[in-house]
């Protein structure tokens, strides 16, 4: 963050002293060592003025048109005007779908199918919820190219799985397939705006389980918030 003023708050003759104060302050707050500057930017460094990196053959600029950055922090580059979104939201949809399907199949095939009692219908039905695996275990089974692409995103694999909360539940570093029978129904005490948004989103997206899960969706169509087929889409 920089504060840019329109007028100088100190006499021009004191510029060198102020520059030295600013330099000392920046050096005291920098998280990288001076050696990093030499390695990252290809600068030669000399131990002067409190350990500044100095470009080979350069001197402190005397001309006011020179940027103060060349004195205080050589090689400084501001971030781009448009900050890149790295929360997995901008990843290609087909890539996300591939990862979701791979992770879901991994959890489903991690252990033999277990019988689950569907008490809502009063019948004994088997619905495979799969096993839970740690994020590390999941990552170990994914293709290296997939992990490389996720590495550039903040939160990586965990963020992608949490974004796909219809399919997954991530708790204490472990990944589970979400069982919608265990989800609490929308509370009547919820704020009206949230209840309205929830109602408006009902059946506006396809049910992943209806399409991909070997046992289909654990909920009957009328109870599932997602569409069981394109015919139900709103």
N, C-alpha and C positions, 0 to 999 in steps of 0.2 A: 504494500500500500504506500503510495506516495502522496504528499501534500504539496501542491504547487501554488505558490503565492504570486501576486501581481507586483508586489514591491519588496525590496530588500529590507530586512529588519535589523541590519547591522551595517556599519560603514564599509565601503568597498575596500579600504585599506586592511580590514580585518579578515579578508576572504581566506587567506592561507591558514589563519588560526581556526576559523570555523570549519574549513575543510578537514583539518587535522582532527577536530572534535568529532565530526561526522564519521570520518574513517575509523577512529577508535571505537565509536559506538557500533558501527556495522560489524567490525571484526569481533567485537565481544558477543554479538548476537548470531553470527553465522554458524550454521550447523556443520558445514563442511570445512575440512582443513585447507590451508593454503596450498598444500601439495596437490589437492584435488583439482585446483584451478589449473595448475601446470599440466596435469595429466589430461583433463577434459578439454581444455582450450588450446593447448599447445603453446602456452606462454612460458617464458623464463621467469623465475621468481628470485627476488633478492630480499634479504632481510633488512628492510628499511621502513620507516614511517609506520611502525607497529605491525610489520609482517604483511605488507600489501603485495599482491601479485603485480608485476610490472612487465609490460610487453617489451621484448628485446629491442633495444635501441631507442626507446621512447623516453621522454621527460615529462614532468608535470606540465600540462598546457597552461600557458599564461593568458592566452586569448579567451575572452569571455564566451566566444562562440563555441569553444570546445565543450563537450558534454561533461558534466560533473561525474558521470558514471565511469569515465576513463580514469578518474582519480580514486573514487571511493570503492568501486567494485568493477574492475576490468572484466569485459566479456559478459556483463549482465544482459540478459535478454528478457523482456517482459513477456507475459503469457499472451496467447493469441486473443484478439478481440472477441471472437466467438469461441467459448470454451467447449471442448469436445465432451459429449455425453458419454460416460463410461460406466453406466450402471446396468449394462446388458440390454437396455431398452432399445438400442439402435442396432443390435445384432440382427442379421438376416433371419427371417421367420423360419425358413427351411433348416437353417443351422440349429436354431433353438429347438425346433420340433425333433430333430435328429438326436440331440443330447437328451431331451426329455424321454424319448422312447428308449434310448440305450440304458439310461439310469433306471427307468421303470422295469425294463426286462431284467436288468441285473438284480434288482430287489426281489422280483417275482420268482426268479430262478435260484435265489440264494439258498433256499431250503424247500423241503417238500411242502406241498399245499396243506394248509390247516383248515379244519372245519370251523366255521363261524356260525353262530346262531343268530338268525335274523328274526328277532322277537317282534319287530314291527308287523310282519305278515303272519306271525304265529307258526311259520314253518321252519324246519331245519334245512337251511341252504348252505352250500359251501361257497365261500367267496374268498379267494386267495389275496390276502393283504401283503404277502411277502414278508421278508425280514427287514430289519433296520441295519444299516451299515454306517460306519463313520465316514465323514467327508473324505478322509485320507484313503479309506478302502475303495470308495467310489472312484476317486481320482486315479487310483492305481489300475483300474480296469478300463479307463477311457483312452482313446487314441491320443498319441502325443500331439498331433496336429490340433485336435480339439482343445487340449489343455493349453497349448501355445496361444491359441486365439483368445481363450478365456483369461489368460494371464494379464492381458492389457486392460481388462475391465476391473473396476473397483469391486473387491469382494469375490471376483472370479466365479467359480463353480457355485459357491454358497448363494451368491446373489441371484444367479440364474435360476436355481432351484426354488428359492423363496419367491421369486417373481412368478413362478408357475405354481401358485398355492392351490390351484384346483387339483393338482396331481400329487404334490409333495407337502410334507410337513417336516421342517428342520428344527429339531429340539436338541439343545446341549451338544451340538456338533454331530448329531446323528440324523440320517435321512430316513424318513418313513414314507410309505404310500398312504395318502390320506383316505381314511374311511369315513365317508360322509354320513353314515348312520350314527356316528358318535358326535357329529357336530350339533351344537345347540341351536334350536330354532331361533329366528330373529326375535329379540326381546321387544315386548310392547312398550317398554319404558325407554327405548332408544329415542333419540331426538327425531322429530318428524322429518327433517331433511334427510337423515341417514336412512330412515325407513322408506322414504319415497324413492331415493336413489337405488336402494336394494330391490324394491319392487319393479322399478323401471328396467333394471338389468336382468330380471328374470327371463330365462330362455332366449337371451340375446347371443349366446355363444354355444357352440356344440360341446357336448359332454365327451371329454377325452376317454373316460372309462367305457362308455357305450360303444365307441369306435375301436379302441385299442386293447382294452383289458380282456383277457381270455374268458373271464366269467361275466363280462359286461359290467354295467353299473350296479352298485350295491343298493341303490334306491330305485323304487318304482318311478316311472316317468313323471307322475303327478307331484311327487315329492322332491324330485331333483331340480335344482335351480338352473341346470343347463339343459339344452335341447337334445333329446334322444332322436337324432336324425334331422335332416334339413327341413322336414315338414313341420317341425315344432318351432323353428326359428321365428322370432318376432322382429 
